[in-house]
């Protein structure tokens, strides 16, 4: 086995600071790249899953008009499905036994 000797090296404070910052930046660049690749991978899986569901169910109609009718009170189900005022949320609510829902 080789014999070892200890050696002490004195570096200027500025050089030591630069070396420490460079090391920290290179680690953060690696971490940032890993996170970016994980994000891209997750995004591609989400897109693939959306396409799979879209092929299975087809394009679903928008429910925006129905929601707007329910909020404004124009729906045929609105009056029959309303709970007493003290039980309503700010967006309104309805009983689960309402027909059509």
C-alpha positions in Angstrom: 0.0 0.0 0.0 1.2 3.4 -0.9 2.2 5.8 1.8 0.2 9.1 1.9 1.3 12.5 3.0 -1.0 15.3 3.9 -0.8 18.6 2.0 -2.3 21.9 2.8 -3.1 24.3 0.0 -4.0 27.9 0.5 -6.2 29.5 -2.1 -7.2 33.1 -2.5 -10.7 33.7 -1.1 -12.0 34.9 -4.5 -10.8 31.8 -6.3 -12.4 29.6 -3.7 -15.7 31.4 -4.0 -15.7 31.1 -7.8 -14.9 27.4 -7.6 -17.8 26.9 -5.1 -20.2 28.9 -7.3 -19.2 27.0 -10.4 -19.7 23.7 -8.6 -23.1 24.8 -7.3 -24.2 26.0 -10.8 -23.1 22.8 -12.5 -25.1 20.8 -10.0 -28.2 23.0 -10.4 -27.9 22.8 -14.2 -27.9 19.0 -13.9 -30.8 19.1 -11.5 -32.7 21.5 -13.8 -32.1 19.2 -16.8 -33.3 16.2 -15.0 -36.4 18.0 -13.9 -37.0 19.3 -17.4 -36.8 15.8 -18.8 -39.1 14.4 -16.2 -41.6 17.2 -17.0 -41.4 16.4 -20.7 -41.9 12.7 -20.1 -44.9 13.4 -17.9 -46.4 15.8 -20.5 -46.0 13.2 -23.2 -47.7 10.6 -21.1 -50.6 13.0 -20.4 -51.0 13.7 -24.1 -50.9 10.0 -24.9 -53.5 9.2 -22.3 -55.8 12.1 -23.6 -55.6 10.6 -27.1 -56.4 7.1 -25.9 -59.4 8.4 -24.0 -60.5 10.6 -26.9 -60.3 7.5 -29.3 -62.4 5.5 -26.8 -65.1 8.0 -26.0 -64.9 10.4 -28.9 -65.1 14.2 -28.6 -67.6 15.1 -25.8 -69.9 18.0 -26.2 -69.2 21.1 -24.2 -71.2 21.5 -20.9 -70.6 25.2 -20.7 -74.2 26.1 -21.9 -75.8 23.7 -19.4 -73.7 25.1 -16.6 -74.6 28.7 -17.5 -78.3 27.8 -17.6 -78.1 26.2 -14.2 -76.3 29.2 -12.7 -78.7 31.7 -14.2 -81.8 29.7 -13.3 -83.0 29.2 -16.9 -82.8 25.4 -16.7 -85.9 23.2 -16.6 -84.3 21.3 -13.7 -83.4 24.4 -11.8 -86.6 25.0 -9.9 -87.2 21.3 -9.0 -83.6 20.8 -7.9 -83.0 23.9 -5.7 -82.3 23.4 -2.0 -83.5 25.9 0.5 -81.5 29.2 0.4 -79.6 28.5 3.7 -78.1 25.3 2.2 -77.0 26.7 -1.1 -73.4 27.4 -2.0 -72.6 30.7 -3.8 -72.7 28.7 -7.1 -76.0 27.0 -6.2 -76.6 23.3 -5.6 -79.1 20.7 -6.4 -80.4 17.4 -5.1 -78.8 14.3 -6.4 -82.2 12.8 -7.1 -82.9 15.4 -9.9 -83.9 13.8 -13.2 -81.4 14.3 -16.0 -78.3 14.4 -13.7 
